[in-house]
Amino acid sequence: MAGKEDERWQDTGRELVRIREGGKKIPDEWLEKEGLLYYKNRLYIPENESLQTQIAQGCHNSIIAGHFGQEKTIERVTRDFYKKELAEWIRDHVRSCDECQHTKSPRHAKYKLLQPLEVLYATWSSILTDLIRQLPESQGKTQIMVIVDGFTKMAHFIGLHENATAKDVTDIFLREVWILHGLLTEIISDMDAKFSGEFWESLCKMLGVKRRMSTAFHPQTDRQMEKNQPSAGRLLTNICQLRSEQLVPTITVSRTRL
Ligand SMILES: [Zn+2]
């Protein structure tokens, strides 16, 4: 067991057992269960290189983890795991990741004047959407519709056929997104004008939502997508390295927070 190599981890475990056997109450934030230690409901990871590498790779290098940046990876690891100097350990891991070095992209949007939209207070009330085209064909699909919730930043990726019509996109959108989240009040789009015009026409008619088209001259309306493009791009770069028959199944399970 990995914990046997870590004195500090063992001392903590022994102390918790001592407290429990002395009939005292273990502090609320700690839990010792079946030889594992938990701190604030997160698994306490002992100092063990191979175990730590497995965890870091699962939260950063895997296809679905998507090689996100240092802070996002720290946030992910922290949800389930605890260890001393956790942030520094993850920063080192991300910094030394070979694949990240090769797919590096600027982590900031183009500098521009700040023109915020109204603050959002509800999930899936305002969404942002874009199409990523000309991907390797998988199950006949060559494009991905990216839909991001402006409030939670959760994203859906939906595979589309090369010649999907606006009506197809509307049907898929209703089935995959609207049915799950409902109560949509605003859609902000970066899709091309002709296509999105037809898409919005049928969708807005069916849902009674207001429209706000994003154009190159209205950068304030694409704040979230702009911010998320490096993340979405990186995730997709990794997904596209899969064999083509794996592409669509993988994309369809990639409902993630960007
Ligand atoms: Zn990486």
py3Dmol code that shows the C-alpha trace and the ligand (Angstrom):
import py3Dmol

protein = """\
ATOM      1  CA  MET A   1       0.000   0.000   0.000  1.00  0.00           C
ATOM      2  CA  ALA A   2       1.297   3.381  -1.110  1.00  0.00           C
ATOM      3  CA  GLY A   3       0.800   5.006   2.319  1.00  0.00           C
ATOM      4  CA  LYS A   4       3.482   2.805   3.930  1.00  0.00           C
ATOM      5  CA  GLU A   5       6.203   4.875   2.257  1.00  0.00           C
ATOM      6  CA  ASP A   6       4.910   8.181   3.591  1.00  0.00           C
ATOM      7  CA  GLU A   7       5.732   8.905   7.242  1.00  0.00           C
ATOM      8  CA  ARG A   8       3.505  11.955   7.456  1.00  0.00           C
ATOM      9  CA  TRP A   9       0.545  10.057   5.997  1.00  0.00           C
ATOM     10  CA  GLN A  10       1.157   7.152   8.413  1.00  0.00           C
ATOM     11  CA  ASP A  11       1.457   9.485  11.417  1.00  0.00           C
ATOM     12  CA  THR A  12      -1.889  11.055  10.513  1.00  0.00           C
ATOM     13  CA  GLY A  13      -3.526   7.627  10.204  1.00  0.00           C
ATOM     14  CA  ARG A  14      -2.058   6.422  13.523  1.00  0.00           C
ATOM     15  CA  GLU A  15      -3.208   9.601  15.256  1.00  0.00           C
ATOM     16  CA  LEU A  16      -6.783   9.133  13.985  1.00  0.00           C
ATOM     17  CA  VAL A  17      -6.832   5.485  15.127  1.00  0.00           C
ATOM     18  CA  ARG A  18      -5.450   6.580  18.539  1.00  0.00           C
ATOM     19  CA  ILE A  19      -8.199   9.186  18.923  1.00  0.00           C
ATOM     20  CA  ARG A  20     -10.901   6.687  17.951  1.00  0.00           C
ATOM     21  CA  GLU A  21      -9.578   3.932  20.246  1.00  0.00           C
ATOM     22  CA  GLY A  22      -9.295   6.438  23.099  1.00  0.00           C
ATOM     23  CA  GLY A  23     -13.068   6.883  22.782  1.00  0.00           C
ATOM     24  CA  LYS A  24     -12.721  10.472  21.566  1.00  0.00           C
ATOM     25  CA  LYS A  25     -14.337  12.026  18.537  1.00  0.00           C
ATOM     26  CA  ILE A  26     -12.211  12.324  15.376  1.00  0.00           C
ATOM     27  CA  PRO A  27     -12.220  15.943  14.090  1.00  0.00           C
ATOM     28  CA  ASP A  28     -15.058  16.455  11.605  1.00  0.00           C
ATOM     29  CA  GLU A  29     -12.825  17.116   8.626  1.00  0.00           C
ATOM     30  CA  TRP A  30     -11.007  13.761   8.968  1.00  0.00           C
ATOM     31  CA  LEU A  31     -12.189  10.223   8.248  1.00  0.00           C
ATOM     32  CA  GLU A  32     -10.301   6.915   8.382  1.00  0.00           C
ATOM     33  CA  LYS A  33     -12.051   4.116   6.525  1.00  0.00           C
ATOM     34  CA  GLU A  34     -10.756   0.717   5.403  1.00  0.00           C
ATOM     35  CA  GLY A  35      -7.138   1.846   5.555  1.00  0.00           C
ATOM     36  CA  LEU A  36      -7.776   5.026   3.555  1.00  0.00           C
ATOM     37  CA  LEU A  37      -7.662   8.558   4.917  1.00  0.00           C
ATOM     38  CA  TYR A  38     -10.035  11.330   3.873  1.00  0.00           C
ATOM     39  CA  TYR A  39      -9.713  15.055   4.564  1.00  0.00           C
ATOM     40  CA  LYS A  40     -12.913  17.068   4.000  1.00  0.00           C
ATOM     41  CA  ASN A  41     -14.351  14.161   1.950  1.00  0.00           C
ATOM     42  CA  ARG A  42     -11.327  14.114  -0.308  1.00  0.00           C
ATOM     43  CA  LEU A  43      -8.966  11.149  -0.487  1.00  0.00           C
ATOM     44  CA  TYR A  44      -5.632  11.952   1.189  1.00  0.00           C
ATOM     45  CA  ILE A  45      -2.933  10.915  -1.297  1.00  0.00           C
ATOM     46  CA  PRO A  46       0.324   9.680   0.231  1.00  0.00           C
ATOM     47  CA  GLU A  47       3.709  10.634  -1.229  1.00  0.00           C
ATOM     48  CA  ASN A  48       4.027   7.904  -3.842  1.00  0.00           C
ATOM     49  CA  GLU A  49       5.248   8.763  -7.285  1.00  0.00           C
ATOM     50  CA  SER A  50       3.410   6.156  -9.323  1.00  0.00           C
ATOM     51  CA  LEU A  51       0.097   6.750  -7.520  1.00  0.00           C
ATOM     52  CA  GLN A  52       0.397  10.521  -7.902  1.00  0.00           C
ATOM     53  CA  THR A  53       1.293  10.169 -11.577  1.00  0.00           C
ATOM     54  CA  GLN A  54      -1.807   8.035 -12.165  1.00  0.00           C
ATOM     55  CA  ILE A  55      -4.028  10.660 -10.511  1.00  0.00           C
ATOM     56  CA  ALA A  56      -2.451  13.595 -12.340  1.00  0.00           C
ATOM     57  CA  GLN A  57      -2.685  11.786 -15.680  1.00  0.00           C
ATOM     58  CA  GLY A  58      -6.344  10.902 -15.078  1.00  0.00           C
ATOM     59  CA  CYS A  59      -7.194  14.533 -14.314  1.00  0.00           C
ATOM     60  CA  HIS A  60      -5.043  16.108 -17.026  1.00  0.00           C
ATOM     61  CA  ASN A  61      -3.764  13.733 -19.748  1.00  0.00           C
ATOM     62  CA  SER A  62      -6.738  11.494 -20.447  1.00  0.00           C
ATOM     63  CA  ILE A  63      -8.790  12.141 -23.590  1.00  0.00           C
ATOM     64  CA  ILE A  64     -11.765  13.458 -21.640  1.00  0.00           C
ATOM     65  CA  ALA A  65      -9.608  15.469 -19.187  1.00  0.00           C
ATOM     66  CA  GLY A  66      -8.429  17.332 -22.291  1.00  0.00           C
ATOM     67  CA  HIS A  67      -5.044  18.759 -21.135  1.00  0.00           C
ATOM     68  CA  PHE A  68      -6.520  21.841 -19.542  1.00  0.00           C
ATOM     69  CA  GLY A  69      -4.235  24.408 -17.924  1.00  0.00           C
ATOM     70  CA  GLN A  70      -2.691  24.443 -14.456  1.00  0.00           C
ATOM     71  CA  GLU A  71      -5.489  26.146 -12.532  1.00  0.00           C
ATOM     72  CA  LYS A  72      -8.286  24.113 -14.133  1.00  0.00           C
ATOM     73  CA  THR A  73      -6.388  20.866 -13.474  1.00  0.00           C
ATOM     74  CA  ILE A  74      -5.784  21.889  -9.840  1.00  0.00           C
ATOM     75  CA  GLU A  75      -9.524  22.560  -9.492  1.00  0.00           C
ATOM     76  CA  ARG A  76     -10.325  19.085 -10.844  1.00  0.00           C
ATOM     77  CA  VAL A  77      -7.840  17.226  -8.641  1.00  0.00           C
ATOM     78  CA  THR A  78      -8.939  19.190  -5.574  1.00  0.00           C
ATOM     79  CA  ARG A  79     -12.538  18.053  -6.008  1.00  0.00           C
ATOM     80  CA  ASP A  80     -11.579  14.463  -5.095  1.00  0.00           C
ATOM     81  CA  PHE A  81      -8.083  14.461  -3.655  1.00  0.00           C
ATOM     82  CA  TYR A  82      -6.060  16.103  -0.924  1.00  0.00           C
ATOM     83  CA  LYS A  83      -2.353  16.288  -0.265  1.00  0.00           C
ATOM     84  CA  LYS A  84       0.154  18.796   1.041  1.00  0.00           C
ATOM     85  CA  GLU A  85       1.456  21.135  -1.679  1.00  0.00           C
ATOM     86  CA  LEU A  86      -1.152  19.790  -4.088  1.00  0.00           C
ATOM     87  CA  ALA A  87      -1.156  22.911  -6.252  1.00  0.00           C
ATOM     88  CA  GLU A  88       2.623  22.895  -6.724  1.00  0.00           C
ATOM     89  CA  TRP A  89       2.600  19.211  -7.641  1.00  0.00           C
ATOM     90  CA  ILE A  90      -0.078  19.718 -10.317  1.00  0.00           C
ATOM     91  CA  ARG A  91       1.627  22.832 -11.693  1.00  0.00           C
ATOM     92  CA  ASP A  92       4.822  20.791 -12.160  1.00  0.00           C
ATOM     93  CA  HIS A  93       2.893  18.019 -13.866  1.00  0.00           C
ATOM     94  CA  VAL A  94       1.158  20.364 -16.315  1.00  0.00           C
ATOM     95  CA  ARG A  95       4.340  22.366 -16.976  1.00  0.00           C
ATOM     96  CA  SER A  96       6.223  19.226 -17.924  1.00  0.00           C
ATOM     97  CA  CYS A  97       3.445  17.688 -20.041  1.00  0.00           C
ATOM     98  CA  ASP A  98       4.878  16.960 -23.522  1.00  0.00           C
ATOM     99  CA  GLU A  99       1.538  17.122 -25.319  1.00  0.00           C
ATOM    100  CA  CYS A 100       0.742  20.553 -23.820  1.00  0.00           C
ATOM    101  CA  GLN A 101       4.094  21.853 -25.115  1.00  0.00           C
ATOM    102  CA  HIS A 102       3.131  20.755 -28.622  1.00  0.00           C
ATOM    103  CA  THR A 103      -0.413  22.107 -28.657  1.00  0.00           C
ATOM    104  CA  LYS A 104       0.250  25.355 -26.817  1.00  0.00           C
ATOM    105  CA  SER A 105      -2.126  28.202 -27.624  1.00  0.00           C
ATOM    106  CA  PRO A 106      -2.538  31.661 -26.073  1.00  0.00           C
ATOM    107  CA  ARG A 107      -4.571  31.383 -22.882  1.00  0.00           C
ATOM    108  CA  HIS A 108      -6.182  34.785 -23.211  1.00  0.00           C
ATOM    109  CA  ALA A 109      -8.674  36.315 -25.587  1.00  0.00           C
ATOM    110  CA  LYS A 110      -7.585  39.163 -27.824  1.00  0.00           C
ATOM    111  CA  TYR A 111      -7.321  42.331 -25.763  1.00  0.00           C
ATOM    112  CA  LYS A 112     -10.311  44.585 -26.157  1.00  0.00           C
ATOM    113  CA  LEU A 113     -12.383  47.051 -24.214  1.00  0.00           C
ATOM    114  CA  LEU A 114     -14.513  45.488 -21.541  1.00  0.00           C
ATOM    115  CA  GLN A 115     -18.158  45.658 -22.519  1.00  0.00           C
ATOM    116  CA  PRO A 116     -19.938  43.189 -20.277  1.00  0.00           C
ATOM    117  CA  LEU A 117     -23.429  41.881 -20.934  1.00  0.00           C
ATOM    118  CA  GLU A 118     -25.864  41.703 -18.091  1.00  0.00           C
ATOM    119  CA  VAL A 119     -24.828  39.405 -15.215  1.00  0.00           C
ATOM    120  CA  LEU A 120     -26.285  35.896 -15.416  1.00  0.00           C
ATOM    121  CA  TYR A 121     -28.124  34.435 -12.448  1.00  0.00           C
ATOM    122  CA  ALA A 122     -29.418  31.104 -13.729  1.00  0.00           C
ATOM    123  CA  THR A 123     -28.003  28.010 -15.418  1.00  0.00           C
ATOM    124  CA  TRP A 124     -28.780  27.395 -19.092  1.00  0.00           C
ATOM    125  CA  SER A 125     -30.690  30.640 -19.498  1.00  0.00           C
ATOM    126  CA  SER A 126     -28.066  32.213 -21.763  1.00  0.00           C
ATOM    127  CA  ILE A 127     -26.016  29.981 -24.033  1.00  0.00           C
ATOM    128  CA  LEU A 128     -23.254  30.539 -26.552  1.00  0.00           C
ATOM    129  CA  THR A 129     -22.808  28.429 -29.612  1.00  0.00           C
ATOM    130  CA  ASP A 130     -20.381  27.844 -32.468  1.00  0.00           C
ATOM    131  CA  LEU A 131     -19.566  25.274 -35.151  1.00  0.00           C
ATOM    132  CA  ILE A 132     -16.164  23.617 -35.560  1.00  0.00           C
ATOM    133  CA  ARG A 133     -15.888  22.393 -39.149  1.00  0.00           C
ATOM    134  CA  GLN A 134     -13.644  20.235 -41.336  1.00  0.00           C
ATOM    135  CA  LEU A 135     -12.809  17.592 -38.745  1.00  0.00           C
ATOM    136  CA  PRO A 136     -11.706  14.056 -39.722  1.00  0.00           C
ATOM    137  CA  GLU A 137     -14.777  12.063 -40.725  1.00  0.00           C
ATOM    138  CA  SER A 138     -16.220   9.737 -38.079  1.00  0.00           C
ATOM    139  CA  GLN A 139     -19.475   7.848 -38.607  1.00  0.00           C
ATOM    140  CA  GLY A 140     -20.167  10.271 -41.439  1.00  0.00           C
ATOM    141  CA  LYS A 141     -19.800  13.331 -39.192  1.00  0.00           C
ATOM    142  CA  THR A 142     -17.257  16.060 -39.862  1.00  0.00           C
ATOM    143  CA  GLN A 143     -18.346  19.002 -37.730  1.00  0.00           C
ATOM    144  CA  ILE A 144     -19.093  19.665 -34.077  1.00  0.00           C
ATOM    145  CA  MET A 145     -21.581  22.083 -32.624  1.00  0.00           C
ATOM    146  CA  VAL A 146     -20.229  23.514 -29.359  1.00  0.00           C
ATOM    147  CA  ILE A 147     -22.812  24.840 -26.927  1.00  0.00           C
ATOM    148  CA  VAL A 148     -21.666  26.518 -23.703  1.00  0.00           C
ATOM    149  CA  ASP A 149     -23.808  27.619 -20.766  1.00  0.00           C
ATOM    150  CA  GLY A 150     -22.789  31.185 -19.916  1.00  0.00           C
ATOM    151  CA  PHE A 151     -23.393  30.642 -16.196  1.00  0.00           C
ATOM    152  CA  THR A 152     -21.821  27.244 -15.356  1.00  0.00           C
ATOM    153  CA  LYS A 153     -19.539  27.086 -18.445  1.00  0.00           C
ATOM    154  CA  MET A 154     -20.696  23.511 -18.944  1.00  0.00           C
ATOM    155  CA  ALA A 155     -20.443  22.518 -22.609  1.00  0.00           C
ATOM    156  CA  HIS A 156     -22.098  20.073 -24.989  1.00  0.00           C
ATOM    157  CA  PHE A 157     -20.370  18.819 -28.119  1.00  0.00           C
ATOM    158  CA  ILE A 158     -22.668  17.461 -30.811  1.00  0.00           C
ATOM    159  CA  GLY A 159     -21.357  15.680 -33.920  1.00  0.00           C
ATOM    160  CA  LEU A 160     -22.945  16.766 -37.232  1.00  0.00           C
ATOM    161  CA  HIS A 161     -22.896  15.433 -40.797  1.00  0.00           C
ATOM    162  CA  GLU A 162     -21.035  17.453 -43.433  1.00  0.00           C
ATOM    163  CA  ASN A 163     -24.248  18.658 -45.073  1.00  0.00           C
ATOM    164  CA  ALA A 164     -26.432  19.000 -41.985  1.00  0.00           C
ATOM    165  CA  THR A 165     -29.176  21.522 -42.638  1.00  0.00           C
ATOM    166  CA  ALA A 166     -30.338  24.210 -40.250  1.00  0.00           C
ATOM    167  CA  LYS A 167     -33.444  22.116 -39.653  1.00  0.00           C
ATOM    168  CA  ASP A 168     -31.273  19.078 -38.707  1.00  0.00           C
ATOM    169  CA  VAL A 169     -29.331  21.260 -36.279  1.00  0.00           C
ATOM    170  CA  THR A 170     -32.552  22.576 -34.756  1.00  0.00           C
ATOM    171  CA  ASP A 171     -33.882  19.045 -34.223  1.00  0.00           C
ATOM    172  CA  ILE A 172     -30.618  17.849 -32.698  1.00  0.00           C
ATOM    173  CA  PHE A 173     -30.349  20.943 -30.518  1.00  0.00           C
ATOM    174  CA  LEU A 174     -33.852  20.451 -29.135  1.00  0.00           C
ATOM    175  CA  ARG A 175     -33.263  16.761 -28.504  1.00  0.00           C
ATOM    176  CA  GLU A 176     -29.768  17.022 -27.003  1.00  0.00           C
ATOM    177  CA  VAL A 177     -29.743  20.342 -25.174  1.00  0.00           C
ATOM    178  CA  TRP A 178     -33.098  21.980 -24.746  1.00  0.00           C
ATOM    179  CA  ILE A 179     -34.789  18.805 -23.479  1.00  0.00           C
ATOM    180  CA  LEU A 180     -32.188  18.582 -20.683  1.00  0.00           C
ATOM    181  CA  HIS A 181     -31.980  22.216 -19.672  1.00  0.00           C
ATOM    182  CA  GLY A 182     -35.168  23.905 -20.873  1.00  0.00           C
ATOM    183  CA  LEU A 183     -36.053  27.481 -19.949  1.00  0.00           C
ATOM    184  CA  LEU A 184     -33.721  29.008 -22.501  1.00  0.00           C
ATOM    185  CA  THR A 185     -34.048  32.772 -22.778  1.00  0.00           C
ATOM    186  CA  GLU A 186     -31.035  33.868 -24.825  1.00  0.00           C
ATOM    187  CA  ILE A 187     -28.692  32.421 -27.448  1.00  0.00           C
ATOM    188  CA  ILE A 188     -25.483  34.092 -28.568  1.00  0.00           C
ATOM    189  CA  SER A 189     -23.929  32.747 -31.745  1.00  0.00           C
ATOM    190  CA  ASP A 190     -20.678  32.848 -33.645  1.00  0.00           C
ATOM    191  CA  MET A 191     -21.900  30.547 -36.413  1.00  0.00           C
ATOM    192  CA  ASP A 192     -21.891  31.946 -39.957  1.00  0.00           C
ATOM    193  CA  ALA A 193     -24.704  34.326 -40.758  1.00  0.00           C
ATOM    194  CA  LYS A 194     -26.530  32.357 -43.445  1.00  0.00           C
ATOM    195  CA  PHE A 195     -26.593  29.103 -41.543  1.00  0.00           C
ATOM    196  CA  SER A 196     -27.342  30.587 -38.147  1.00  0.00           C
ATOM    197  CA  GLY A 197     -30.044  32.797 -39.637  1.00  0.00           C
ATOM    198  CA  GLU A 198     -32.033  29.735 -40.685  1.00  0.00           C
ATOM    199  CA  PHE A 199     -31.235  27.863 -37.489  1.00  0.00           C
ATOM    200  CA  TRP A 200     -32.313  30.735 -35.236  1.00  0.00           C
ATOM    201  CA  GLU A 201     -35.380  31.355 -37.279  1.00  0.00           C
ATOM    202  CA  SER A 202     -36.819  27.908 -36.653  1.00  0.00           C
ATOM    203  CA  LEU A 203     -35.475  27.560 -33.130  1.00  0.00           C
ATOM    204  CA  CYS A 204     -36.582  30.953 -31.876  1.00  0.00           C
ATOM    205  CA  LYS A 205     -39.977  30.410 -33.401  1.00  0.00           C
ATOM    206  CA  MET A 206     -40.383  27.131 -31.564  1.00  0.00           C
ATOM    207  CA  LEU A 207     -39.008  28.326 -28.212  1.00  0.00           C
ATOM    208  CA  GLY A 208     -39.936  31.993 -28.185  1.00  0.00           C
ATOM    209  CA  VAL A 209     -36.399  33.140 -27.300  1.00  0.00           C
ATOM    210  CA  LYS A 210     -34.911  36.540 -28.135  1.00  0.00           C
ATOM    211  CA  ARG A 211     -32.037  36.734 -30.613  1.00  0.00           C
ATOM    212  CA  ARG A 212     -28.744  38.515 -30.445  1.00  0.00           C
ATOM    213  CA  MET A 213     -26.409  37.824 -33.344  1.00  0.00           C
ATOM    214  CA  SER A 214     -22.705  38.056 -32.668  1.00  0.00           C
ATOM    215  CA  THR A 215     -20.600  39.702 -35.371  1.00  0.00           C
ATOM    216  CA  ALA A 216     -16.975  40.754 -35.701  1.00  0.00           C
ATOM    217  CA  PHE A 217     -18.068  44.267 -34.738  1.00  0.00           C
ATOM    218  CA  HIS A 218     -19.856  43.165 -31.583  1.00  0.00           C
ATOM    219  CA  PRO A 219     -17.187  41.377 -29.570  1.00  0.00           C
ATOM    220  CA  GLN A 220     -19.067  41.865 -26.334  1.00  0.00           C
ATOM    221  CA  THR A 221     -21.588  39.257 -27.357  1.00  0.00           C
ATOM    222  CA  ASP A 222     -19.057  36.450 -27.657  1.00  0.00           C
ATOM    223  CA  ARG A 223     -17.298  36.751 -24.311  1.00  0.00           C
ATOM    224  CA  GLN A 224     -17.713  33.138 -23.159  1.00  0.00           C
ATOM    225  CA  MET A 225     -16.961  31.407 -26.436  1.00  0.00           C
ATOM    226  CA  GLU A 226     -13.883  33.559 -26.917  1.00  0.00           C
ATOM    227  CA  LYS A 227     -12.708  32.691 -23.438  1.00  0.00           C
ATOM    228  CA  ASN A 228     -13.430  29.008 -23.955  1.00  0.00           C
ATOM    229  CA  GLN A 229     -11.974  28.564 -27.405  1.00  0.00           C
ATOM    230  CA  PRO A 230      -8.483  27.600 -26.219  1.00  0.00           C
ATOM    231  CA  SER A 231     -10.029  25.006 -23.874  1.00  0.00           C
ATOM    232  CA  ALA A 232     -12.477  23.672 -26.435  1.00  0.00           C
ATOM    233  CA  GLY A 233      -9.768  23.659 -29.093  1.00  0.00           C
ATOM    234  CA  ARG A 234      -7.392  21.748 -26.874  1.00  0.00           C
ATOM    235  CA  LEU A 235     -10.014  19.184 -25.921  1.00  0.00           C
ATOM    236  CA  LEU A 236     -10.895  18.702 -29.572  1.00  0.00           C
ATOM    237  CA  THR A 237      -7.252  18.462 -30.634  1.00  0.00           C
ATOM    238  CA  ASN A 238      -6.905  15.536 -28.266  1.00  0.00           C
ATOM    239  CA  ILE A 239     -10.178  13.975 -29.306  1.00  0.00           C
ATOM    240  CA  CYS A 240      -9.161  14.216 -32.977  1.00  0.00           C
ATOM    241  CA  GLN A 241      -6.098  12.097 -32.313  1.00  0.00           C
ATOM    242  CA  LEU A 242      -8.439   9.145 -31.756  1.00  0.00           C
ATOM    243  CA  ARG A 243      -9.076   6.664 -34.541  1.00  0.00           C
ATOM    244  CA  SER A 244     -11.985   7.929 -36.604  1.00  0.00           C
ATOM    245  CA  GLU A 245     -14.464   5.263 -35.444  1.00  0.00           C
ATOM    246  CA  GLN A 246     -13.885   6.371 -31.834  1.00  0.00           C
ATOM    247  CA  LEU A 247     -14.382  10.043 -32.589  1.00  0.00           C
ATOM    248  CA  VAL A 248     -18.139  10.458 -32.459  1.00  0.00           C
ATOM    249  CA  PRO A 249     -18.753   8.143 -29.452  1.00  0.00           C
ATOM    250  CA  THR A 250     -16.078  10.059 -27.520  1.00  0.00           C
ATOM    251  CA  ILE A 251     -17.442  13.461 -28.482  1.00  0.00           C
ATOM    252  CA  THR A 252     -20.948  12.556 -27.444  1.00  0.00           C
ATOM    253  CA  VAL A 253     -19.819  11.719 -23.897  1.00  0.00           C
ATOM    254  CA  SER A 254     -17.762  14.903 -23.689  1.00  0.00           C
ATOM    255  CA  ARG A 255     -20.207  16.972 -21.721  1.00  0.00           C
ATOM    256  CA  THR A 256     -17.776  18.886 -19.679  1.00  0.00           C
ATOM    257  CA  ARG A 257     -17.043  22.123 -17.849  1.00  0.00           C
ATOM    258  CA  LEU A 258     -14.690  24.353 -19.752  1.00  0.00           C
TER     259      LEU A 258
END
"""
ligand_1 = """\
1
ZN
Zn -1.027 18.217 -21.071
"""
view = py3Dmol.view(width=600, height=400)
view.addModel(protein, "pdb")
view.setStyle({"model": 0}, {"cartoon": {"style": "trace"}})
view.addModel(ligand_1, "xyz")
view.setStyle({"model": 1}, {"stick": {}})
view.zoomTo()
view.show()
